[in-house]
Amino acid sequence: MRSDASKLGFYLLLAPIVLWLLVLIILPHVGLFIVSISEKIGPRIYETGFGNYATFFGEPLYWRTFARTAIMSILATALTLILGFPIAYYIAKLTRGRTKTTLFLMCMIPFWVSELVRTFGWMILLRETGVISTTLQIIGVISGPIELLYNDAAIMVGLVYTSILFMVVPLVTTLDSLDDSLIEAGYDLGGTTTSILREIVIPHAMPGIVSGCIVVFMLSLGNYLTPILLGGKDSLWFTGMIYNQFITRFNWELGSALGFLLLALSSAIVFLGLKLSKQSLSNTMGRA
């Protein structure tokens, strides 16, 4: 009787997550794939085929845009890691008590507002009459206003800013579990800061590094607002192409194929990254 009650409680606790996965993830992706293999051959006449996928590989603009998006997302992930690791290490290992809580809270404050508002904030800073351009003119660095928007550098700044918290949080969690005595022992044995970082800190933090990189990469690759607003309409971001197929051209079949390819190709890149880092997904998510 008690065993049956325990099983019932387990199933009741499991039901919400199963329902969430089924309704919001599995079924939409199944529907997306079904639409993607539908080829329109006449008014309300469709046949099943992979012509939409052939369009992606046969049209250089599509796969070159995806390659550009993937490369910039990887670069944004690397920059986020380079900037986020020192911040996470300082919070996790060099601060205590209220100071640690305050610094962690300061990292989270910008994310209390929407991504749209944060992106508009960068537009105000980077535009021709914005804060940065005006300040540079006042101090005499430049003679006239300069436009810092609508280029790859502006996109990169926006991507790093909007995703850095998702790098800092898993790193802080992982580094916080590193015993300080291991670092002290490393110094006692004659290790340098570089060698301790390489031999002790980074290996211990690797699950957090990989976890943060996966999240930041997926967020950057699937980002729509930041590349379009900071890079302009000609930013050539893959999610912008998907949006155009659905909303502008009403070509849901090709848009679905592009969306499904974005999922498949990004998953392949993540799998390759796990192999190169010699980390398993379960280990990464379990320790981060």
C-alpha positions in Angstrom: 0.0 0.0 0.0 2.8 2.4 1.0 4.7 1.4 -2.2 1.7 2.2 -4.4 1.3 5.6 -2.7 5.0 6.4 -3.2 4.7 5.5 -6.9 1.7 7.6 -7.3 3.5 10.6 -5.6 6.5 10.0 -7.9 4.3 10.0 -11.0 2.4 13.1 -9.9 5.7 15.0 -9.4 6.9 13.8 -12.8 3.7 14.7 -14.6 4.3 18.5 -14.9 7.8 18.1 -16.5 6.7 15.4 -18.8 3.7 17.5 -19.9 5.9 20.5 -20.3 8.4 18.6 -22.5 5.6 17.0 -24.6 3.4 20.1 -25.2 6.1 22.8 -25.5 9.1 21.0 -26.9 8.4 17.6 -28.5 5.0 18.2 -30.3 6.1 21.7 -31.7 9.3 20.2 -33.1 7.3 17.2 -34.6 4.9 19.7 -36.2 7.9 21.8 -37.4 9.4 18.8 -39.1 6.1 17.8 -40.7 5.7 21.2 -42.2 9.3 21.3 -43.3 8.9 18.2 -45.5 5.7 19.6 -47.2 6.3 21.0 -50.7 3.7 23.2 -52.2 3.1 22.2 -55.8 -0.2 24.2 -56.3 -2.9 26.1 -54.5 -3.5 24.1 -51.3 -1.8 21.1 -52.9 1.3 19.7 -51.1 3.5 16.6 -51.5 6.0 15.2 -49.1 9.7 15.7 -49.9 13.0 17.2 -48.8 13.0 20.0 -51.4 13.1 22.7 -48.7 16.2 21.2 -47.2 17.8 20.9 -50.7 17.0 24.7 -51.1 19.2 25.4 -48.0 22.2 23.4 -49.2 21.7 24.5 -52.8 21.5 28.3 -52.1 24.8 29.7 -50.9 23.2 32.6 -49.2 21.4 30.3 -46.6 24.3 28.1 -45.6 26.8 30.9 -45.7 24.6 32.9 -43.4 24.3 30.0 -41.0 28.1 29.6 -41.1 28.6 33.3 -40.4 26.0 33.1 -37.5 27.7 30.0 -36.1 31.2 31.5 -36.2 30.1 34.7 -34.6 28.2 32.8 -31.9 31.4 30.8 -31.2 33.4 34.0 -31.0 30.8 35.6 -28.7 31.0 32.5 -26.5 34.8 32.6 -26.3 34.7 36.3 -25.4 32.0 35.7 -22.8 34.2 33.0 -21.2 37.3 35.3 -21.2 35.3 38.1 -19.5 33.1 35.9 -17.3 35.8 33.6 -15.8 37.7 36.3 -13.9 34.4 37.7 -12.6 33.2 34.3 -11.5 36.6 33.5 -9.9 36.6 36.7 -8.0 33.1 36.2 -6.7 33.6 32.6 -5.8 37.1 32.5 -4.3 38.1 36.1 -3.3 35.0 37.4 -1.6 33.0 36.3 1.4 29.6 36.9 3.0 27.7 40.0 2.1 30.3 41.2 -0.4 29.9 38.0 -2.5 26.1 38.3 -2.3 26.3 42.0 -3.4 28.6 41.3 -6.3 26.5 38.4 -7.5 23.4 40.5 -7.2 25.0 43.3 -9.3 25.6 40.8 -12.1 21.9 40.0 -12.1 20.5 43.5 -11.9 20.7 44.2 -15.7 18.7 41.0 -16.4 15.8 42.3 -14.4 14.7 44.2 -17.5 13.9 42.7 -20.8 16.4 42.0 -23.5 14.7 44.6 -25.8 15.3 47.4 -23.2 18.9 46.4 -22.7 19.5 46.3 -26.4 18.0 49.8 -26.8 20.3 50.9 -24.1 23.3 49.9 -26.2 21.8 51.6 -29.2 21.7 54.9 -27.2 25.3 54.4 -26.3 26.6 53.5 -29.7 24.5 55.6 -32.1 26.0 58.6 -33.9 24.7 61.1 -31.4 25.0 58.7 -28.5 27.0 58.9 -25.3 30.2 57.3 -26.5 30.5 59.4 -29.7 29.6 62.6 -27.9 32.2 61.9 -25.1 34.9 61.2 -27.6 34.2 64.5 -29.3 34.2 66.5 -26.0 37.6 65.1 -25.0 39.0 65.7 -28.5 39.7 62.2 -29.6 37.5 62.6 -32.7 36.6 65.7 -34.7 33.0 64.7 -35.6 30.3 62.2 -34.7 30.9 58.5 -35.6 28.4 55.7 -36.1 29.2 52.7 -33.9 26.0 50.8 -34.7 25.2 48.5 -37.6 28.4 46.4 -37.7 29.7 43.1 -36.4 31.5 44.7 -33.5 28.2 46.2 -32.2 26.5 42.8 -32.6 29.4 41.1 -30.7 29.1 43.6 -27.8 25.4 43.0 -27.6 25.7 39.2 -27.6 28.3 39.2 -24.9 26.4 41.6 -22.7 23.1 39.8 -23.0 24.5 36.4 -22.2 27.4 36.9 -19.8 25.2 36.1 -16.8 24.6 32.6 -18.2 28.4 32.1 -18.2 29.0 33.6 -14.7 26.4 31.6 -12.8 27.6 28.0 -13.7 31.2 29.1 -13.2 30.5 30.6 -9.8 28.6 27.4 -8.8 31.5 25.2 -9.9 34.3 27.3 -8.6 32.6 27.7 -5.2 32.9 23.9 -4.7 36.7 24.1 -5.2 38.4 23.6 -1.8 40.7 26.5 -1.0 43.2 24.2 0.5 44.0 22.7 -2.9 45.0 26.1 -4.2 47.1 26.8 -1.0 48.8 23.4 -1.4 49.6 24.3 -5.0 51.4 27.5 -3.8 53.1 25.6 -1.0 54.6 23.1 -3.5 56.1 25.9 -5.6 53.3 26.4 -8.1 52.9 29.7 -9.9 49.5 31.4 -10.5 49.5 30.2 -14.1 50.3 26.6 -13.3 47.7 26.5 -10.5 45.2 27.9 -12.8 46.1 25.4 -15.5 46.4 22.3 -13.3 43.9 22.9 -10.6 41.3 25.6 -11.2 40.5 25.1 -14.9 40.2 21.2 -14.7 37.8 21.6 -11.7 35.8 24.3 -13.4 35.6 22.5 -16.7 32.0 21.2 -16.2 30.9 24.8 -15.5 32.9 26.1 -18.4 31.3 23.7 -20.8 27.9 24.2 -19.4 28.2 28.0 -19.7 29.6 27.7 -23.2 26.7 25.5 -24.3 24.1 27.9 -22.9 25.7 31.0 -24.3 26.3 29.5 -27.7 22.7 28.4 -28.1 21.4 31.7 -26.9 23.7 33.6 -29.3 22.9 31.4 -32.2 19.2 31.7 -31.6 19.2 35.4 -30.8 17.0 37.6 -33.0 16.6 41.0 -31.3 20.3 41.8 -30.7 21.7 41.1 -34.2 18.8 42.8 -35.9 18.7 46.0 -33.8 22.5 46.4 -33.4 23.5 45.1 -36.8 20.7 46.5 -38.8 18.4 44.8 -41.4 21.4 43.7 -43.4 23.1 41.9 -40.5 22.7 38.5 -42.2 21.7 36.6 -39.0 20.2 33.2 -39.6 17.3 33.7 -37.2 16.4 36.9 -39.2 16.2 34.7 -42.3 13.8 32.3 -40.6 11.7 35.3 -39.4 11.5 36.6 -43.0 10.4 33.2 -44.4 7.6 33.0 -41.8 6.4 36.6 -41.5 7.5 38.4 -44.6 7.3 35.8 -47.4 4.7 33.5 -45.7 6.8 30.5 -46.7 6.2 28.4 -43.7 7.6 25.2 -45.3 11.1 26.7 -46.0 11.0 28.6 -42.7 10.3 25.3 -40.8 13.1 23.6 -42.7 15.5 26.4 -41.8 14.4 26.3 -38.2 14.8 22.5 -37.9 18.2 22.8 -39.6 19.2 25.4 -37.0 18.3 23.0 -34.2 20.1 20.0 -35.9 23.3 21.9 -36.9 23.6 23.7 -33.5 23.2 20.4 -31.7 25.9 18.9 -33.9 28.2 21.8 -32.9 27.5 21.3 -29.2 28.1 17.6 -29.6 31.4 18.3 -31.3 32.3 20.7 -28.5 31.6 18.1 -25.8 33.8 15.6 -27.7 36.7 18.1 -28.0 36.5 19.0 -24.3 36.1 15.3 -23.3 33.0 16.1 -21.2 29.7 14.3 -21.1 26.4 16.2 -21.1 25.3 14.4 -17.9 28.5 15.2 -16.1 28.5 18.8 -17.3 24.9 19.5 -16.3 25.2 17.5 -13.1 28.2 19.4 -11.7 27.4 22.9 -13.1 
